[in-house]
Amino acid sequence: MQIKDFMIDQSLKELTEHRTVMLPIACYETTITQNIHQYIPLHWHDEFQFVHVIKGEANFQINEESITVQKGEGLFINSGCLHMAKDMNHSGCTYICLNVSPHFVLSQELYTTYVNPYIQATNLPYLHLDPKEIWEKNILNAILNINQLIQQKTSYYEMGITIQLTLIWKNMVENGFQLKFEQSEMVKSQRMKQMLNWIHLHYAEKILLEDIAKAGHLSRSECCRYFKRILKKTPLHYVTDYRIQKSLLLLQHPESNVTDVAYQVGFNSTSYFIETFRKSMSMTPLAYKKFKSK
């Protein structure tokens, strides 16, 4: 299954239901450029995410860090972490994406001791999985095994999945990370999500830097530092990019026109919308609309 349009709420939390039959788990192959945005947009979810790249290479951003992941490598992305992915060098990057509820990784009796501390750790937004390390290769192989179990659905495959998840987590726990818990980092993450949430609720309106800063209980200068550190762009640049993202679906409606879409997503000038869209998508809104109607 390929999810081509990420459904997210105003806080960027992904709304895709990560379930397979009766299990709180989902595993599917994702080709990045097949997404409606041509990349996987910034989002987060409560589930752990495990990635195994099976073709090409991609750049993943997790919170404020950026990492390149190549064929045969993978990632563990912690619960609640903002992340996005872009194809690199037109490689047609495809990866297996395994999302699993933290409560399903181990039994409830073991959750408090062996799972919850990893969710709370502020120094573990992600792990880069390199097959050169045996324990990391074990995790990558388990991702492949789970994907195969879900596709084949052989007898008792659900129990096979739980065995593979236990192996994944055992390999992580055994390799002794020094977990850290810094309250200031938790506050930063919460403030960033509050500002993004405010933008996603008000993107169609006139937005000032002061408004965004106020949503995060920050000064304007500190607000800019947050965005540049985590998203590598200014707050107002992010607003513009988000408006372009929201315009893509609207332009695909047969009855829509460029001027109406421009105003619906918060632009107060059709010409500026066209110019900004062309810079972002390498085509005009009308050309995009015609391309998607074929």
N, C-alpha and C positions, 0 to 999 in steps of 0.2 A: 504494500500500500504506500502510495506517495501522497503526502499532505502538501498540496500546492498553495493553499491560502491559509496562513496562520491566523486563527481567530484569537484575539487577545482582548482583555478588558481594558478599562481606562488606566490601570496601573501597570500595564504590559504583561499581566499574568496570562499565560496561554490558557485558552478555554477548551482546547482539544481534549477529549476524554481519553485518558491513557489507560485503557482497559482492553484485555483480550479475553473474550468469553466471561468466565467467572473470576478472573484474576485481575488485581490492580496493577497491571503491567501492559505495556504495548511495545512491540518491536516491528520496525518497518525500515525499508530502504528509502533514503532521501537523496535525490539528485538536486543539488543546490540551485542550478540555473532553471529548473522546471518550476520553481516557486514563482508566484505571480510578480514578485518584486525583483526576480533574478538573483536574490540572495535570501538568506534566512534572517528576517528582521529581529531586532532586539526584543527579547521576551524573557520571562522567567516562569517557573512552576514549582510546586511543592515536591514533585518527584525528583529522585536522583536521575541523572541522565548518563548513560554510557554510550560512547561513540566508537565505532570501528570503521576506519576509512578503507574502502575496498577498491576505489578507483580515484586517480588524480590526487590533488592536494587542495587544502582549504586553509584560510586564515580564520581562526576562531577568536572572538573577543569575549572574555569572561570577566565581568565587573570592569576593572580598569586595566586588565592585563590582556596582551595579545600573543597568540602563539600559532605557528604554522604546523599543521598535521598532515603527514603524507600517507600514501598507500601503505597499508600494513600496520599503521600506528593508530592510536585512539586517545580518548579522553574520558575522565570521570568528571562530571560537572555537578557540584553540590546543590542540594536543595536551596531554592530561593535566590540563586545567583543569576544576575542579568547576563544574557549571552546572545551572540549572533554569529553568523558564519557567512563567508564570501568565498566563492570559487577563486582559485589562483591560476594564473597563466592559461586560462581557457581550457582547463584540464578535464572538464566534465565531472567534477568531483562527486562521487556517490559514497554514502556511508550508511552503515547500519546504525539505527538510532534505537536504543533501548531505554525506555522510561519506566521507572518502577517506584511504587510508593515505598517510602522508608520503612513503614510498618510491616511491609511484606518481605523485607530482606531477611529478617530473622524472626524467630518466635517472639511473642510479647514478653516472655520471661527474660529474654536476652537483649531486648531492644534498649532498655535504659542503660545498660552497661556498655554495649558494643556498637550501638547505632547512633543514639541521640547525641553523644559527645561529638561525633563527626559533623552532625548538622549544625551544632552550636559553635564549632571552631571557626574563628575568624581568619585563620591562616591557611584555610583549605578550600578556596573557591573552586579549584580544579586540580586534577592530576594528569600529566601527560603520560600516556601509556606507550612504552617503547618495547617492541618484541625482543630486543637484545637482553632485557632483564627477564629472567625466568618467571618471576611472580607476576610481572606485567603481561607477559605472553600468556600466562594462565588465564588472566582476566579477559584478554582479547579472544582467546579460544572459547571461553565460556559464552561470550557475546554471540559468536558464530553458532555455537551449539543451541543457544536459546532461540535464535532466529530460525534455525533448522527445525527445532521441535515445534515451534508455532506454525511453520509452514506445512509440516507433514502431519501434525496432529495424530501421532500414533497412540496406541493404548497407554494410558497413564502418563501422557506427556506433561500434564500439569505438575506431577511429582518430579519429573525430570527437570522442569524449570526451577523448582524450589531447590533442588540439589545444586544446580549450576549457580544460582544466586548465593547460596551458602558458600560455595567455593570462591566466588568473586569476593565476598566480604571477608572471608578468612584470609585470603591473600593480602587484602588491604590492611587488616588489623595486625597480622603477623609481621608486617614490615614497618612497624613501630614509628609512626609519625608523632612528633612532639606537638600535640594540639595546643593552640593558644586561644584565649578567650579575652578579647579586648572590647570593653563596652563602647569605646569611642568609635570603633569600626562598625559595630552594630548600629549605632546612631547615624553614622554617615550613610549606610545602606538604606536605612529607613527614610532619611531625609531625601535621598535621591529618588526613591520610589514615590514619595509624596509630591515632589515637583513634577515628575513624569505624569503622575496621575492627574494633577491639575491641568497640565498641558493637554492631555487627551480628553479631558472634559470640556475644555474651552477653546480648542484649536480653531473652531469656526468663527471665533470672536476676535476682536482686536486684543492683542497680547503685548504687554510691556514687560521689560526685564524685571521691574519692581514687583509685578504680579507673581512671576515665577519664584523669585527670591522669597517673597512673603510666604508662599506655600511651603517652602522648606525651612522657614524660620531662620533665614540667613540674610546677610547683607548682599547687595548686588555684586560686589567684588568676589565674595566668598561663593556665591551662586555660580559665577563664571568659572571659578577655579574647580568647583565640583564637576561641571560639565566638561571642561577641557581635560581634566584628569581621567574621568571615567568614559566619556563618549568621544573625546578628541575633537570637540567642536563647541562653539558657543551655544548658549541657550536658545537664542533666536534663530541660529542656523538649524538647530534641531527642530524647532517649530516649523520652519520652512520645509525641511525634509519630511517631517511627519505629515504635513498637509499634502505634499506630493504623493506620499504613500496612500493616503485616504482617497485621493482623486482617482487612483487606478481602477478601483472597483466601480466608482460612479461613472467613469467614462465607458465602461463596458455595457451600461444599460442602453438599449436601443434608442430610447427616447431622449437621452441626455444630450446637451450641447456644451461646448467648451466654456462659454461665458457663464452659464448657470453653475457648472461644476466649480469653476474658479471661485465664485462667491460662496458656494456651499462649504468649501474647505477653508475659507478665511482670507483669500486674496481679495484685495479691493481694486484690482486692475487686471483685466483680461490679458493685456499685453505682457505685464510682469509675470503672470502665471505661465503664459506660453514660453517666455524666455527662460524662466526657472525650470520648467518642465523639460525643455530641450537640453539644458545643461545636465540635468539629473538622468534623463532617460535616453539621450542621444537621438531624440525624435520629437516632433511636436505632439501636443495632445490629440490633435485631429488625426495625425498619422497613426498614433497608438490606437485610437478608437477604431480606425479602419482596419488596422492589422488584427485586432482582437475580434472583429466582426466576421472575419473570413471563415 
